[in-house]
Amino acid sequence: MQSASSAPGPGHNTEGAMIAVPAAAVLAARWAIDHAGLLDRRDQLLEAFTRFEATCGNGIGSDEIARRAADFAHLLMREAEKAETLRKALKAPLLAATRALDRFFKTDLSARLFAAAHKVEALLGAWQRSNASACTTGHGGAVATLKSNWTYEVMDLAQVPLEWLTVDDRKVRAAIRGPDGMRDIPGLHIYDDPRTVVH
């Protein structure tokens, strides 16, 4: 049993109590100190890129320059991937904490309460529509009002004007990707647009 001296004091469960989290500016300043080497390397590489763009921005003029460009692109990608790996490692515990927070406050609390409120509103709306009552005032002062809520359902897709139809870009790209992808989808011109990838 908890003794009186070790028991939580008044306000220990105060609504809205917060865990101390450093401000974004403080975190950014800390990362800038902890990872100053990455920032210095970034500056060096971007300065080199500025020089490269000044001389080759209109096109690569020889095999030798192309070979150097391949090495440079590989170096840039390697440094970028190093930064991304570190970012993901630093972000992982923050994401886990955010998911836990969402699960506690949203999934377990607000989402369930909102769902219950919407069911009550739906029943109240059905009663108001059937009784031609546009407004209901509760004993506690709550006011329930019928409002317009325009929506739609598709009756005949063939009659829907083209301007209201969209191509599912993600689905199309997934279907045509790779050497065995689809090459014939009516209405679409599917073509190979080679891109250089440096490994």
C-alpha positions in Angstrom: 0.0 0.0 0.0 1.3 3.5 -0.9 2.2 5.6 2.1 0.8 9.1 2.4 4.2 10.6 1.8 4.8 8.7 -1.4 1.3 9.1 -2.9 0.9 11.4 -5.8 0.1 14.9 -4.7 -2.9 17.0 -5.8 -2.9 17.8 -9.5 -0.7 14.8 -10.5 -3.3 13.8 -13.1 -4.2 17.3 -14.1 -5.9 17.3 -17.5 -3.6 18.5 -20.2 -0.4 17.8 -18.2 2.5 17.7 -20.7 5.7 15.8 -21.0 8.6 18.2 -21.5 9.7 18.1 -25.2 12.4 20.5 -26.5 11.2 23.2 -28.9 11.9 22.6 -32.6 14.5 25.4 -32.6 16.4 23.8 -29.7 16.4 20.5 -31.4 17.6 22.0 -34.7 20.4 23.8 -32.9 21.4 20.6 -31.1 21.5 18.6 -34.4 23.6 21.3 -36.0 26.2 20.9 -33.2 26.0 17.1 -33.1 26.2 16.8 -36.9 28.4 19.7 -37.8 30.6 17.4 -39.9 27.7 16.4 -42.1 26.8 20.1 -42.6 30.4 21.0 -43.5 30.6 18.1 -46.0 27.2 19.2 -47.5 28.6 22.7 -48.0 31.7 21.4 -49.7 29.8 19.1 -52.0 27.3 21.9 -52.9 30.1 24.3 -53.7 31.6 21.6 -56.0 28.2 21.1 -57.6 27.9 24.9 -58.2 31.2 24.7 -60.0 30.1 21.6 -62.0 26.8 23.3 -63.0 28.7 26.4 -64.1 30.9 24.4 -66.5 28.5 21.5 -67.5 25.1 23.0 -66.9 24.4 23.1 -70.7 25.7 19.6 -71.3 28.6 17.2 -70.8 31.2 17.5 -73.5 33.5 14.5 -73.3 33.8 10.9 -72.1 36.3 12.1 -69.4 33.9 14.7 -68.0 31.1 12.0 -68.1 33.3 9.6 -66.1 34.0 12.4 -63.5 30.3 13.3 -63.4 29.4 9.6 -62.7 31.8 9.6 -59.8 30.5 12.9 -58.5 26.8 11.8 -58.7 27.8 8.6 -56.8 29.5 10.7 -54.1 26.5 13.0 -53.8 24.1 10.1 -53.5 26.3 8.4 -50.9 26.3 11.4 -48.7 22.6 12.0 -49.1 21.9 8.3 -48.2 24.1 8.7 -45.1 22.0 11.7 -44.0 18.8 9.8 -44.7 19.9 6.8 -42.7 20.7 9.1 -39.7 17.4 11.0 -40.1 15.4 7.7 -40.0 17.3 6.5 -37.0 16.7 9.8 -35.1 13.1 9.9 -36.2 12.2 6.3 -35.2 11.6 6.9 -31.5 9.8 10.1 -32.3 7.4 8.2 -34.6 6.9 5.5 -32.0 6.0 8.2 -29.4 3.7 9.9 -31.9 1.9 6.7 -32.7 1.5 5.9 -29.0 0.1 9.4 -28.4 -2.3 9.1 -31.3 -3.4 5.6 -30.1 -4.1 6.9 -26.6 -5.8 10.2 -27.3 -7.3 9.6 -30.7 -8.0 5.9 -31.1 -8.9 5.2 -27.4 -10.5 8.5 -26.5 -11.6 11.1 -29.1 -12.4 8.6 -32.0 -14.7 6.5 -29.8 -16.4 9.6 -28.4 -16.8 11.2 -31.8 -18.3 7.9 -33.2 -20.8 7.9 -30.4 -21.7 11.6 -31.0 -22.2 11.0 -34.7 -24.6 8.1 -34.1 -26.6 10.3 -31.8 -26.6 13.1 -34.4 -27.7 10.6 -37.1 -30.7 9.5 -35.0 -31.5 13.1 -34.1 -31.3 14.0 -37.8 -33.7 11.2 -38.8 -36.2 12.4 -36.1 -35.9 16.0 -37.3 -36.5 15.1 -41.0 -39.4 12.9 -40.2 -41.0 15.6 -38.0 -40.2 18.5 -40.2 -38.2 20.0 -37.4 -35.2 22.1 -38.6 -34.0 23.0 -35.1 -34.0 21.3 -31.7 -32.8 23.0 -28.5 -31.7 20.8 -25.6 -32.4 21.5 -22.0 -28.6 22.2 -21.5 -28.6 24.8 -24.3 -27.3 22.6 -27.1 -28.9 23.4 -30.5 -29.2 20.8 -33.2 -29.9 22.2 -36.7 -30.5 20.5 -40.0 -27.9 21.8 -42.5 -27.5 21.1 -46.2 -24.9 18.5 -46.9 -24.5 18.0 -50.7 -23.0 14.6 -51.7 -23.2 12.3 -54.7 -23.3 8.7 -55.9 -22.2 7.4 -59.3 -25.2 6.2 -61.3 -23.7 5.7 -64.8 -19.9 6.2 -65.1 -20.2 6.4 -68.9 -22.2 9.6 -68.7 -19.8 11.4 -66.3 -17.9 14.2 -68.2 -14.2 13.5 -68.8 -13.2 16.6 -66.8 -14.6 14.8 -63.6 -12.6 11.6 -64.2 -8.9 11.3 -63.2 -6.2 8.7 -64.0 -4.9 6.8 -61.0 -1.3 7.7 -61.5 0.1 5.5 -58.8 -1.8 2.5 -60.2 -0.7 3.1 -63.8 2.9 3.5 -62.8 2.8 0.2 -60.8 1.2 -1.6 -63.8 3.8 -0.4 -66.4 6.9 -0.7 -64.2 9.6 -3.1 -65.1 10.4 -5.1 -68.3 7.3 -7.2 -67.9 4.9 -4.3 -67.2 1.8 -3.6 -69.2 2.5 -1.8 -72.5 -1.0 -1.4 -73.9 -3.6 0.5 -71.9 -6.3 2.1 -74.0 -6.1 5.9 -74.1 -2.5 6.0 -72.8 0.8 6.3 -74.6 3.2 4.1 -72.7 6.9 4.7 -73.6 10.4 4.2 -72.2 12.0 7.4 -71.0 15.5 6.2 -70.0 17.0 7.8 -66.9 20.6 7.5 -65.8 21.0 5.8 -62.4 24.5 5.9 -60.8 25.4 3.0 -58.6 
